[in-house]
Amino acid sequence: MTNAQWFLLVGGLLLARALTAPMLQRLPVTPAIVYLAVGLLVGPTVLNLFHFNPLQESALLEVLTEVVVLISLFSAGVKMPVPFSFVRWRTPILLASVSMAVSVGLVAAFAYCFLGLPLGAGVLLGAILAPTDPVLATDVQTRHPGDRDQLRFTLTCEAGMNDGSAFPFVMLGMGLLGLHELGEFGLRWALFDVLWATIAAIAIGVLSGVALAYVAHKLRGTPPRHKLMDDFLGLGLIGVAYGLSVWVDAWGFLAVFFAAVALRQTELKLAGADLDNKDRPQADRIEPEAEKAIPDNAPEPTVSEGSLVFKEHLERLSELMLILLIGGTLFLDSWSWHAVGLALFLFVVARPVSVLVGLLGTRTAWPIRGMVGWFGVRGIGSLYYLMYAIQHGLPEELALDLIQLTLIAVTLSILVHGTSVKPLMRRFLRYRRHLPSP
């Protein structure tokens, strides 16, 4: 694409998003379906006015998807309920670990047995398609800080973690293809790619979020009061947490999500402590089951809440741009039986089975298990991992196969999940009043 085309694309996206936002919210389907339809219309599928080649533009697409996922992970982390408890987080942790591994294994087996892909390519494909998406699943995710819905919390928290927990499996697949060092008997992979990279990322994220919360609280609480630019502080936290993680070979996606979680948790605790210290009995206490919004008489808005609206606008604009690009990559012959069959296997078998296995022994209500098993939305995160593998030496012939399989899976996820989300969520509301809070 030329510079002029990029300017036209970005300018048109800004205008379209602003003008159509109210109308899109009233549709019975998600906005992503509309974006995809436009991309298919102007792309090589119909009018052929625009074509985006993901193999040739893999470096650009890797950066774009990376930025979008980071912003989405921060937004998801900020909306996690306060206070943190392992009992509450047990279900999404199991989904992001046990269910993740089961899903990768099932997809790898399907790709090896039925698609004729090498074992390493099957594992890589499973890792690409296993993580659920924090960008496209807005309608089934936590809407705002203090949202008490257990289903939304579970899906949001899982998406926040499994975009990082998929990385070890990506590296395993690349190692089996000879593109990454696994060590003897996979020892290096287990020690560094799994243990070190995960633990270090969580530690960096928590420390970064807590530190920013205390610094911002100190600056706001010490006269003269400083008016902090929360949008820049949020972006800065993303950059610091992600940069430090990449620097020490840790998983940056995990770091950014937990940085946002720690920021929000710490800010709410500090706000509650301020109210207690000032002996204001009329102020609402932070409930043990789920947080309320920031108390009305808190000293200042928090960094996490102040930057959330800006991040969500960036997220929606990025979603629009990337889905249009997806539509602009597909030809009619992209819809092979292999690609469609893999997508159906992923939605109907791999995702539900992995959720059932991961949640064995938990007290998660069956309606929630069913909804979680269905709404494993695939999207921008899958594109990032695919572009990452291409940029790290994935052979061109194999890259073309994985591009087709991944794009069809993402496209069908947008269509199938996007049309079913609103009616299924309305039906689920009948059960919600009888379910425990997360």
HELIX and SHEET records of a PDB file:
HELIX    1   1 ASN A    3  GLN A   25  1                                  23    
HELIX    2   2 PRO A   31  VAL A   42  1                                  12    
HELIX    3   3 SER A   58  VAL A   78  1                                  21    
HELIX    4   4 PHE A   86  LEU A   94  1                                   9    
HELIX    5   5 LEU A   95  SER A   99  3                                   5    
HELIX    6   6 MET A  100  PHE A  114  1                                  15    
HELIX    7   7 LEU A  119  LEU A  129  1                                  11    
HELIX    8   8 THR A  138  VAL A  140  5                                   3    
HELIX    9   9 GLN A  150  SER A  165  1                                  16    
HELIX   10  10 PHE A  167  LEU A  176  1                                  10    
HELIX   11  11 GLU A  184  GLY A  186  5                                   3    
HELIX   12  12 LEU A  187  ARG A  188  1                                   2    
HELIX   13  13 TRP A  189  TRP A  196  3                                   8    
HELIX   14  14 ALA A  197  GLY A  221  1                                  25    
HELIX   15  15 ASP A  230  TRP A  247  1                                  18    
HELIX   16  16 GLY A  252  ASN A  277  1                                  26    
HELIX   17  17 VAL A  303  GLY A  327  1                                  25    
HELIX   18  18 LEU A  332  SER A  334  5                                   3    
HELIX   19  19 TRP A  337  PHE A  345  1                                   9    
HELIX   20  20 LEU A  346  ALA A  350  3                                   5    
HELIX   21  21 ARG A  351  GLY A  358  1                                   8    
HELIX   22  22 TRP A  366  TRP A  374  1                                   9    
HELIX   23  23 ILE A  380  GLN A  391  1                                  12    
HELIX   24  24 GLU A  396  ARG A  432  1                                  37    
END                                                                             
